[in-house]
Amino acid sequence: MTHSPPPGMPRARIPGPGQPPPPYPRIGAGLWRRCLGGGLALWVLTALATYTTRNTTLLPALILLGGFLVPVVFVLWAYERHGRDLGVSAILGCFLTGGALGLLGACVTESYLLRPSLGMFVGVGLIEEAAKLGALVFVLRRQPGIRGMRAGLVLGAAVGFGFAALESCGYAFSAAVSTDGIDLRALLETEFLRGPPAPFGHGLWTAVTGGVLLSCRRPNGHFRLATPIVGAFLGVSVLHALWDATHGIAVWLVARVAGGDLAPELFAQGYIPRPSAAQEHLFTLFSVGGLALVALLGVAWVRSLAHRDTSLRNTP
């Protein structure tokens, strides 16, 4: 027996057999802007309150806000512009589960395989990019319908940003804890230095490998190891290594320009002992210039991949 709604009440819209309910909730356009503005204001207020009151109970909120703000904003932007049809569950799964699994796999592997050396940066790049790519495969293993360049760029970026958010929180926590107690200044400096460059790091690199991976995915959902995937993986690993080694390369360039000798351990550690004023200026110039160059290479690579996908080219 069916019951009609009372007069004046709207009739419930029940989808028929051929009209399933939407698989994801609608998110209003421009949410990423509101999230950026509100999150930034909240981070500033929390930082001021923590610095003024010296109340350590605010530290978890400060660390989480600083680590997750920029990654979450860019994931929301990617979802609004290019990933609404992928669904919120896929985005969240890649961001949270993929990011956590990627970071866990990378940290465990690096602790056993890497030692401080000149080749450490290459090893870190290979291990972390492999861990993130493996996490993306794991999250999407039971979703065979998700494939193509656009889906790979969006979901790969989500995994990379989840990785970056958790990694930034770890670095902020490590900077805050010192032998003399809580170093709030070091925490804030770490979050400030890692937050703005976040879109040009892990999210960008994993977007490249994710896009190539899902563009080569078989119609039945099986992943395959194709030559373009291997090439993309090696390429982003090189970008990752260059990004991490920028300070060491800057130290080497300063030594070459100044005509001094460079010990290998100084390259690995990325600092100049007792630098002069001229050396400090040169080091800053080479460091910032190197990071900007690596970022531009990554952005150009993502844009070239996006240009191949007509759905991305036609997005307003």
SEDRENSE-495820 format. One line per 10 residues: number of its first residue (from 0); their letters; for each residue x, y, z of C-alpha. Coordinates in Angstrom, 1 decimal, padded with zeros to 4 digits. Layout:
! residues N
NUM	A	X/Y/Z ~ ...
//
This chain:
! residues 316
0	MTHSPPPGMP	000.0/000.0/000.0 ~ 001.3/003.4/-000.9 ~ 000.7/006.6/001.1 ~ 000.4/010.0/-000.4 ~ 002.1/012.9/001.4 ~ -000.1/015.4/003.3 ~ -001.3/018.4/001.4 ~ 001.4/021.0/001.0 ~ 004.3/018.5/001.6 ~ 006.6/017.9/-001.4
10	RARIPGPGQP	006.5/014.5/-002.9 ~ 009.7/012.5/-002.3 ~ 011.7/011.9/-005.4 ~ 012.3/008.2/-005.5 ~ 014.6/007.1/-008.4 ~ 013.3/004.4/-010.6 ~ 015.2/001.2/-011.6 ~ 017.2/003.0/-014.3 ~ 017.9/006.1/-012.2 ~ 020.2/005.2/-009.2
20	PPPYPRIGAG	020.8/007.9/-006.6 ~ 023.9/010.1/-007.1 ~ 027.0/008.3/-005.9 ~ 028.4/011.4/-004.4 ~ 027.1/014.6/-002.7 ~ 027.2/017.8/-004.5 ~ 029.8/020.3/-003.2 ~ 029.2/023.9/-003.9 ~ 031.5/025.7/-006.3 ~ 034.2/027.8/-004.8
30	LWRRCLGGGL	034.4/025.7/-001.6 ~ 038.2/025.6/-002.0 ~ 038.4/029.4/-001.8 ~ 036.4/029.5/001.4 ~ 038.4/026.6/002.8 ~ 041.6/028.5/002.0 ~ 040.5/031.8/003.6 ~ 038.9/030.2/006.6 ~ 041.7/027.7/007.2 ~ 044.4/030.4/006.9
40	ALWVLTALAT	042.6/032.7/009.3 ~ 042.1/029.8/011.8 ~ 045.8/028.8/011.5 ~ 046.9/032.4/012.2 ~ 044.6/032.7/015.2 ~ 045.8/029.3/016.5 ~ 049.4/030.3/016.1 ~ 048.9/033.6/017.8 ~ 047.0/032.0/020.7 ~ 049.7/029.3/021.1
50	YTTRNTTLLP	052.5/031.8/021.0 ~ 050.8/034.1/023.4 ~ 049.5/031.6/026.0 ~ 052.2/029.0/025.6 ~ 049.4/026.5/025.9 ~ 050.7/023.2/024.5 ~ 047.2/021.8/024.1 ~ 046.9/023.9/021.0 ~ 049.9/022.2/019.3 ~ 048.0/019.3/017.7
60	ALILLGGFLV	045.5/021.8/016.1 ~ 048.3/024.0/014.9 ~ 050.3/021.1/013.4 ~ 047.2/019.6/011.7 ~ 046.1/022.9/010.3 ~ 049.5/023.8/009.0 ~ 050.0/020.4/007.5 ~ 046.6/019.8/005.9 ~ 045.5/023.3/004.8 ~ 047.2/023.6/001.4
70	PVVFVLWAYE	046.9/019.9/000.4 ~ 043.1/019.9/001.2 ~ 042.5/023.1/-000.6 ~ 044.2/021.8/-003.8 ~ 042.4/018.5/-003.6 ~ 039.1/020.4/-003.3 ~ 040.1/022.5/-006.3 ~ 040.9/019.4/-008.4 ~ 037.6/017.8/-007.4 ~ 035.5/020.9/-008.3
80	RHGRDLGVSA	037.2/021.4/-011.6 ~ 037.9/017.9/-012.9 ~ 036.8/015.2/-010.6 ~ 033.1/015.5/-009.6 ~ 032.2/012.3/-011.5 ~ 034.8/010.3/-009.7 ~ 033.0/010.6/-006.4 ~ 033.9/011.8/-003.0 ~ 034.7/008.3/-001.7 ~ 037.4/007.9/-004.4
90	ILGCFLTGGA	038.9/011.3/-003.6 ~ 038.9/010.7/000.1 ~ 040.2/007.2/-000.2 ~ 043.1/008.3/-002.3 ~ 043.9/011.3/000.0 ~ 043.6/009.6/003.4 ~ 044.3/005.9/002.8 ~ 046.6/006.3/-000.2 ~ 048.6/009.1/001.5 ~ 048.9/007.2/004.7
100	LGLLGACVTE	049.9/003.9/003.0 ~ 052.4/005.7/000.8 ~ 054.0/007.5/003.8 ~ 054.1/004.3/005.8 ~ 055.7/002.3/003.0 ~ 058.2/005.0/002.2 ~ 059.3/005.5/005.8 ~ 059.7/001.8/006.6 ~ 061.7/001.1/003.3 ~ 063.9/004.2/003.7
110	SYLLRPSLGM	064.9/003.2/007.3 ~ 066.2/-000.1/006.1 ~ 067.7/000.8/002.7 ~ 069.1/004.3/002.9 ~ 072.1/005.8/004.6 ~ 073.5/009.3/004.4 ~ 075.3/009.6/001.1 ~ 075.4/011.4/-002.2 ~ 073.0/009.0/-003.7 ~ 070.5/009.3/-000.9
120	FVGVGLIEEA	068.4/011.8/-002.7 ~ 067.9/009.4/-005.7 ~ 067.0/006.6/-003.4 ~ 064.4/008.7/-001.6 ~ 062.9/009.8/-004.8 ~ 062.6/006.2/-006.1 ~ 061.2/004.8/-002.9 ~ 058.7/007.5/-002.2 ~ 057.3/007.7/-005.7 ~ 057.1/003.9/-005.8
130	AKLGALVFVL	055.2/003.9/-002.5 ~ 052.7/006.5/-003.6 ~ 052.1/004.7/-006.9 ~ 051.6/001.4/-005.1 ~ 049.2/003.1/-002.7 ~ 047.2/004.4/-005.7 ~ 047.0/000.9/-007.2 ~ 045.9/-000.5/-003.8 ~ 043.1/002.0/-003.3 ~ 041.7/001.6/-006.9
140	RRQPGIRGMR	042.1/-002.1/-007.2 ~ 038.4/-002.8/-006.7 ~ 037.2/000.1/-008.8 ~ 037.8/-001.1/-012.4 ~ 035.7/001.7/-014.0 ~ 038.1/004.4/-012.9 ~ 040.7/004.9/-015.6 ~ 041.9/007.5/-018.1 ~ 044.3/010.4/-018.0 ~ 041.9/012.8/-016.2
150	AGLVLGAAVG	041.0/010.4/-013.4 ~ 044.7/009.5/-013.0 ~ 045.8/013.1/-012.7 ~ 043.1/014.0/-010.1 ~ 043.4/010.8/-008.0 ~ 047.2/010.7/-008.2 ~ 047.3/014.3/-007.0 ~ 045.0/013.3/-004.1 ~ 047.4/010.5/-003.0 ~ 050.4/012.9/-003.3
160	FGFAALESCG	048.7/015.6/-001.3 ~ 047.7/013.1/001.4 ~ 051.3/012.0/001.6 ~ 052.5/015.6/001.7 ~ 050.0/016.6/004.5 ~ 051.0/013.7/006.8 ~ 054.7/014.2/006.0 ~ 054.5/018.0/006.8 ~ 052.8/017.2/010.1 ~ 055.6/014.8/011.0
170	YAFSAAVSTD	058.3/017.4/010.2 ~ 056.4/020.1/012.2 ~ 056.2/017.8/015.2 ~ 059.9/016.9/014.9 ~ 060.8/020.6/014.7 ~ 058.6/021.4/017.7 ~ 060.2/018.8/020.0 ~ 063.7/019.7/021.3 ~ 065.8/018.9/024.2 ~ 064.9/022.2/025.8
180	GIDLRALLET	061.1/021.6/025.5 ~ 058.7/022.9/022.8 ~ 060.3/025.0/020.1 ~ 057.3/026.9/018.8 ~ 059.3/029.1/016.5 ~ 060.9/026.1/014.7 ~ 057.4/024.6/014.3 ~ 056.0/027.8/012.7 ~ 059.0/028.2/010.5 ~ 058.7/024.6/009.3
190	EFLRGPPAPF	055.0/024.9/008.5 ~ 055.6/028.2/006.7 ~ 058.4/026.8/004.6 ~ 056.6/023.6/003.7 ~ 053.1/024.9/003.2 ~ 053.2/027.2/000.2 ~ 055.5/025.0/-002.0 ~ 053.3/021.9/-001.3 ~ 051.4/022.1/-004.7 ~ 054.7/021.8/-006.6
200	GHGLWTAVTG	055.9/018.7/-004.8 ~ 054.3/015.3/-004.0 ~ 050.9/016.2/-005.4 ~ 052.4/017.2/-008.8 ~ 054.7/014.2/-009.1 ~ 052.1/011.6/-008.2 ~ 049.6/013.3/-010.6 ~ 052.0/012.6/-013.4 ~ 052.5/008.9/-012.6 ~ 048.8/008.5/-011.7
210	GVLLSCRRPN	047.7/010.0/-015.1 ~ 050.0/007.8/-017.1 ~ 049.1/004.7/-015.0 ~ 045.3/005.0/-015.4 ~ 045.6/006.0/-019.0 ~ 047.3/002.6/-019.6 ~ 044.8/000.7/-017.4 ~ 043.0/-002.1/-019.2 ~ 039.2/-001.9/-019.7 ~ 038.7/-004.8/-017.3
220	GHFRLATPIV	040.4/-002.8/-014.5 ~ 043.8/-004.7/-014.5 ~ 046.9/-002.6/-014.2 ~ 049.8/-003.2/-016.5 ~ 053.4/-002.3/-016.4 ~ 053.9/-000.4/-019.7 ~ 056.9/001.5/-020.9 ~ 055.2/005.0/-020.5 ~ 054.5/004.2/-016.8 ~ 058.1/003.2/-016.2
230	GAFLGVSVLH	059.3/006.4/-018.0 ~ 057.0/008.6/-015.9 ~ 058.0/006.9/-012.7 ~ 061.7/007.4/-013.4 ~ 061.1/011.0/-014.6 ~ 059.2/012.1/-011.4 ~ 061.8/010.3/-009.3 ~ 064.5/012.5/-010.9 ~ 062.4/015.6/-010.2 ~ 061.9/014.5/-006.6
240	ALWDATHGIA	065.6/013.9/-006.2 ~ 066.5/017.3/-007.6 ~ 063.9/019.0/-005.4 ~ 065.4/017.3/-002.3 ~ 069.0/017.9/-003.4 ~ 068.5/021.6/-004.2 ~ 070.2/022.9/-001.1 ~ 073.1/020.5/-001.7 ~ 073.4/021.6/-005.3 ~ 073.3/025.2/-004.1
250	VWLVARVAGG	076.2/024.5/-001.7 ~ 078.2/023.0/-004.6 ~ 077.5/026.0/-006.8 ~ 078.5/028.4/-004.1 ~ 081.7/026.5/-003.6 ~ 082.4/026.5/-007.4 ~ 081.7/030.3/-007.6 ~ 083.7/031.1/-004.5 ~ 086.5/028.8/-005.5 ~ 086.5/026.7/-002.3
260	DLAPELFAQG	086.6/023.0/-001.7 ~ 083.4/021.0/-001.0 ~ 083.3/018.0/001.2 ~ 080.8/015.3/000.2 ~ 079.1/015.5/003.6 ~ 078.3/019.2/003.1 ~ 076.4/018.4/-000.1 ~ 074.3/015.7/001.6 ~ 073.6/018.0/004.6 ~ 072.9/021.1/002.4
270	YIPRPSAAQE	074.6/023.8/004.5 ~ 077.7/026.0/004.4 ~ 079.8/026.1/007.6 ~ 080.4/029.7/008.7 ~ 079.2/031.3/005.4 ~ 080.0/034.9/004.5 ~ 077.4/037.5/003.5 ~ 078.1/036.9/-000.2 ~ 077.9/033.2/000.2 ~ 074.5/033.5/002.0
280	HLFTLFSVGG	073.1/035.6/-000.9 ~ 074.4/033.1/-003.5 ~ 073.1/030.2/-001.5 ~ 069.6/031.7/-001.3 ~ 069.6/032.6/-005.0 ~ 070.7/029.1/-006.1 ~ 068.3/027.4/-003.7 ~ 065.2/029.3/-004.6 ~ 066.1/029.3/-008.3 ~ 066.6/025.5/-008.2
290	LALVALLGVA	063.2/024.9/-006.6 ~ 061.5/027.2/-009.0 ~ 063.1/025.4/-012.0 ~ 062.0/022.0/-010.7 ~ 058.5/023.3/-010.0 ~ 058.2/024.7/-013.5 ~ 059.3/021.4/-015.1 ~ 056.7/019.5/-013.1 ~ 053.9/022.0/-014.0 ~ 054.9/021.9/-017.7
300	WVRSLAHRDT	054.7/018.1/-017.6 ~ 051.3/018.0/-016.0 ~ 050.0/020.5/-018.5 ~ 051.3/018.5/-021.4 ~ 049.5/015.4/-020.1 ~ 046.3/017.3/-019.4 ~ 046.4/018.7/-023.0 ~ 046.1/015.2/-024.3 ~ 042.7/014.7/-022.5 ~ 039.9/016.5/-024.3
310	SLRNTP	037.7/016.5/-021.2 ~ 040.4/018.5/-019.4 ~ 041.0/020.9/-022.3 ~ 037.2/021.6/-022.5 ~ 036.9/022.3/-018.8 ~ 036.0/026.0/-018.2
//
